[in-house]
Amino acid sequence: MAGVLSLLGRAATVVTGTQRLLRACGVGSAEKCFSRGISTYEAPKRPLTAYLRFLVENRPVFKQKNPEINSKELLKKMAGAWRELPASQKQVYEEASKTEWQRYEKEVAAFKAQLTPAQAAALKEERSRQQAKRRSLRIKRELTVLGKPKNPRNAFNIFVSEKFKVSEGISSTAKIKQLNDTWQKLSSSQKQPYMQLAEDDKIRYQNEMKLWEAKMIQLGREDLVRSRKKKPKKKTAETAKKTEPVKASSREQKVKLKLKKSEE
């Protein structure tokens, strides 16, 4: 699936380039670049916290002193250095952050003042979408850390993962399209092995989820457990007996009512 990952990487590069272009255009000038109106990318950028400012300014130095360690380990080392930093040195970063925050608030006020009601509503909607996306990513990362089982694959997914590398020399998008066309042409008997693998994977998922959810309950994370609808209780013999006289009396009343009408 390296081709798919490469395609996603190129897509991310395009998005990043677009964001940089919007920032280069400057606040209030995006309509000169695009005809879509205001975007959150044009809004003033939130200032860095004191800690993040420390990381940005000191990363090159730490990297130069520790060229052999990866980014994760480097971040841990820098975080430790921040914790041990004297209060007087931390105050320098905190004061700089405070000054930037004051500037930011003024820029935000000026930015909002130039918006039309329609632009303000569109901007609010876009921010809501971005917040929802960030929440979704946070939840996804949390579930990954907690070891939630991977969702079961369907027959077509299994077919694609098996055959993806067969069509070399074409783009990932073209490969997926080609495999989809091939899948549609397969007979039921040819699809059957993949259908069986999908069924097996579904059983694997169900078994792993039972164990995982039991573990989440033990950890006090019932919020991550799938809700199960309560099944209606079966009528016992005693309950059935209690309902029978009610039904009988109801039928008797209907018969009496009919007789009364006929007499009239």
C-alpha positions as CSV (number, residue, x, y, z in Angstrom):
1,M,0.0,0.0,0.0
2,A,3.0,2.3,-0.3
3,G,1.5,3.8,-3.4
4,V,-1.6,4.9,-1.5
5,L,0.5,6.4,1.3
6,S,2.6,8.3,-1.3
7,L,-0.6,9.6,-2.9
8,L,-1.8,10.8,0.5
9,G,1.5,12.5,1.1
10,R,1.3,14.4,-2.2
11,A,-2.2,15.5,-1.3
12,A,-1.0,16.8,2.1
13,T,1.8,18.7,0.3
14,V,-0.8,20.4,-2.0
15,V,-2.9,21.4,1.0
16,T,0.1,22.8,2.8
17,G,1.1,24.8,-0.2
18,T,-2.4,26.3,-0.5
19,Q,-2.3,27.3,3.2
20,R,1.1,29.0,2.7
21,L,-0.3,30.8,-0.3
22,L,-3.3,32.1,1.6
23,R,-1.0,33.3,4.4
24,A,1.3,35.1,1.9
25,C,-1.7,36.9,0.5
26,G,-2.2,38.6,3.9
27,V,-5.3,39.4,6.0
28,G,-8.2,41.0,4.1
29,S,-6.6,40.3,0.7
30,A,-7.8,36.7,0.0
31,E,-10.6,37.9,-2.2
32,K,-7.9,39.2,-4.6
33,C,-6.4,35.7,-4.7
34,F,-9.5,33.7,-4.7
35,S,-13.2,34.5,-5.2
36,R,-14.5,32.3,-2.4
37,G,-14.4,35.0,0.4
38,I,-12.9,34.8,3.8
39,S,-11.1,31.7,5.2
40,T,-9.8,30.8,8.6
41,Y,-6.3,30.7,7.1
42,E,-6.6,34.5,6.7
43,A,-7.5,35.1,10.4
44,P,-4.6,36.2,12.7
45,K,-2.6,33.3,13.9
46,R,-2.7,32.5,17.6
47,P,0.6,33.2,19.3
48,L,2.8,30.5,20.7
49,T,2.7,29.6,24.4
50,A,5.9,30.2,26.4
51,Y,6.7,26.5,26.2
52,L,6.2,26.3,22.4
53,R,8.3,29.4,21.9
54,F,11.1,27.8,23.9
55,L,10.9,24.7,21.7
56,V,10.9,26.6,18.4
57,E,13.8,28.8,19.4
58,N,16.0,26.1,20.9
59,R,15.3,23.1,18.7
60,P,18.2,23.8,16.3
61,V,20.6,23.9,19.2
62,F,19.4,20.7,20.7
63,K,19.3,19.0,17.4
64,Q,22.9,20.0,16.7
65,K,24.0,18.7,20.1
66,N,22.1,15.4,19.7
67,P,22.1,14.5,15.9
68,E,21.7,10.8,16.6
69,I,18.3,10.9,18.3
70,N,14.9,10.9,16.6
71,S,12.3,13.7,16.9
72,K,10.4,12.0,19.7
73,E,13.4,11.6,21.9
74,L,14.6,15.1,21.0
75,L,11.2,16.5,22.2
76,K,11.5,14.6,25.5
77,K,14.9,16.0,26.1
78,M,13.7,19.6,25.4
79,A,10.7,19.1,27.6
80,G,13.0,18.0,30.4
81,A,15.2,21.1,29.8
82,W,12.1,23.3,30.0
83,R,11.1,21.8,33.3
84,E,14.5,22.5,34.8
85,L,14.7,26.0,33.4
86,P,15.0,28.7,36.1
87,A,11.9,30.8,36.7
88,S,13.7,33.9,35.7
89,Q,14.5,32.4,32.2
90,K,11.0,31.1,31.8
91,Q,9.7,34.6,32.5
92,V,11.4,35.9,29.3
93,Y,9.3,33.5,27.2
94,E,6.2,34.1,29.2
95,E,6.5,37.9,28.8
96,A,7.1,37.5,25.0
97,S,4.0,35.3,24.8
98,K,2.0,37.8,26.7
99,T,3.0,40.7,24.4
100,E,2.2,38.5,21.3
101,W,-1.2,37.7,22.8
102,Q,-2.1,41.4,23.2
103,R,-1.1,42.0,19.6
104,Y,-3.2,39.0,18.6
105,E,-6.3,40.2,20.3
106,K,-6.1,43.6,18.5
107,E,-5.6,41.9,15.2
108,V,-8.6,39.6,15.8
109,A,-10.8,42.6,16.6
110,A,-9.7,44.3,13.4
111,F,-10.2,41.2,11.4
112,K,-13.8,40.6,12.7
113,A,-14.7,44.2,12.1
114,Q,-14.1,43.9,8.3
115,L,-16.3,40.8,7.9
116,T,-19.8,41.0,6.5
117,P,-22.5,39.0,8.3
118,A,-22.4,36.3,5.6
119,Q,-18.6,36.0,5.9
120,A,-18.8,35.9,9.7
121,A,-21.3,33.0,9.5
122,A,-19.2,31.2,6.9
123,L,-16.1,31.6,9.1
124,K,-17.9,30.3,12.1
125,E,-19.1,27.3,10.2
126,E,-15.6,26.6,8.9
127,R,-14.1,26.8,12.4
128,S,-16.8,24.4,13.7
129,R,-15.8,21.9,10.9
130,Q,-12.1,22.2,11.8
131,Q,-12.9,21.7,15.6
132,A,-14.9,18.7,14.8
133,K,-12.1,17.3,12.7
134,R,-9.6,17.9,15.5
135,R,-11.8,16.2,18.0
136,S,-12.1,13.2,15.7
137,L,-8.4,13.0,15.3
138,R,-7.9,13.2,19.1
139,I,-10.4,10.4,19.6
140,K,-8.7,8.3,16.9
141,R,-5.3,8.8,18.5
142,E,-6.6,8.0,21.9
143,L,-8.2,4.8,20.7
144,T,-5.0,3.8,19.0
145,V,-3.1,4.3,22.2
146,L,-5.7,2.2,24.1
147,G,-5.2,-0.6,21.6
148,K,-8.7,-0.7,20.1
149,P,-9.0,-3.5,17.5
150,K,-8.9,-2.6,13.9
151,N,-12.2,-2.5,12.1
152,P,-12.9,-5.6,10.0
153,R,-12.1,-5.4,6.3
154,N,-14.7,-6.2,3.6
155,A,-14.1,-8.5,0.7
156,F,-13.2,-5.7,-1.7
157,N,-10.6,-4.3,0.7
158,I,-8.9,-7.7,1.1
159,F,-8.9,-8.1,-2.7
160,V,-7.3,-4.7,-3.2
161,S,-4.6,-5.3,-0.5
162,E,-3.7,-8.6,-2.2
163,K,-3.6,-7.3,-5.8
164,F,-2.5,-3.7,-5.3
165,K,1.1,-4.3,-6.3
166,V,0.3,-6.2,-9.5
167,S,-0.3,-3.1,-11.6
168,E,3.1,-1.4,-11.5
169,G,3.8,1.8,-13.4
170,I,0.5,3.5,-12.9
171,S,-0.8,6.0,-10.3
172,S,-2.4,4.8,-7.1
173,T,-5.8,6.3,-8.1
174,A,-5.6,4.4,-11.4
175,K,-4.7,1.2,-9.6
176,I,-7.8,1.5,-7.4
177,K,-10.0,2.2,-10.4
178,Q,-8.5,-0.7,-12.3
179,L,-9.0,-3.1,-9.3
180,N,-12.5,-1.9,-8.8
181,D,-13.3,-2.7,-12.5
182,T,-11.7,-6.1,-12.1
183,W,-13.7,-6.8,-8.9
184,Q,-17.0,-5.9,-10.6
185,K,-16.2,-8.5,-13.4
186,L,-15.4,-11.3,-11.0
187,S,-18.0,-14.1,-10.7
188,S,-19.6,-15.1,-7.4
189,S,-17.3,-18.1,-7.1
190,Q,-14.2,-16.0,-7.7
191,K,-15.3,-13.5,-5.0
192,Q,-16.2,-16.3,-2.5
193,P,-12.6,-16.7,-1.1
194,Y,-12.5,-13.0,-0.3
195,M,-16.0,-13.1,1.2
196,Q,-14.9,-15.9,3.5
197,L,-11.8,-14.0,4.5
198,A,-14.0,-11.0,5.3
199,E,-16.3,-13.1,7.4
200,D,-13.3,-14.5,9.3
201,D,-12.0,-11.0,9.9
202,K,-15.5,-9.9,11.2
203,I,-15.4,-12.8,13.7
204,R,-11.8,-11.8,14.7
205,Y,-13.0,-8.2,15.2
206,Q,-16.0,-9.2,17.3
207,N,-13.9,-11.4,19.6
208,E,-11.2,-8.8,20.0
209,M,-13.8,-6.1,20.7
210,K,-15.4,-8.2,23.5
211,L,-12.0,-8.5,25.3
212,W,-11.1,-4.8,24.6
213,E,-14.4,-3.5,25.9
214,A,-14.1,-5.7,29.1
215,K,-10.7,-4.1,29.6
216,M,-12.1,-0.6,29.1
217,I,-14.8,-1.2,31.7
218,Q,-12.1,-2.3,34.2
219,L,-10.2,1.0,33.4
220,G,-13.4,3.0,34.0
221,R,-13.8,3.9,30.4
222,E,-17.4,2.8,29.9
223,D,-17.8,5.8,27.5
224,L,-15.8,3.8,24.9
225,V,-18.0,0.7,25.1
226,R,-20.6,0.3,22.4
227,S,-24.1,0.9,23.6
228,R,-26.3,-2.2,23.5
229,K,-30.0,-1.9,23.1
230,K,-31.9,-3.8,25.8
231,K,-33.9,-6.7,24.4
232,P,-37.6,-6.8,25.3
233,K,-38.3,-9.1,28.2
234,K,-40.0,-12.4,27.3
235,K,-43.4,-12.9,28.8
236,T,-43.4,-15.4,31.7
237,A,-46.3,-17.8,32.2
238,E,-47.5,-15.6,35.2
239,T,-47.4,-12.5,33.1
240,A,-49.3,-14.2,30.3
241,K,-52.0,-15.3,32.8
242,K,-52.4,-11.7,34.0
243,T,-52.9,-10.4,30.5
244,E,-55.4,-13.0,29.5
245,P,-58.3,-11.8,31.6
246,V,-57.8,-8.3,30.4
247,K,-58.0,-9.4,26.8
248,A,-61.0,-11.5,27.6
249,S,-62.9,-8.7,29.3
250,S,-62.0,-6.4,26.4
251,R,-63.6,-8.9,23.9
252,E,-66.6,-9.3,26.1
253,Q,-67.2,-5.5,26.2
254,K,-67.0,-5.4,22.4
255,V,-69.6,-8.2,22.1
256,K,-72.0,-6.5,24.6
257,L,-71.6,-3.2,22.7
258,K,-72.6,-4.9,19.4
259,L,-75.6,-6.6,21.0
260,K,-76.8,-3.3,22.5
261,K,-76.5,-1.6,19.1
262,S,-78.5,-4.4,17.4
263,E,-81.3,-4.2,20.0
264,E,-81.6,-0.4,19.3
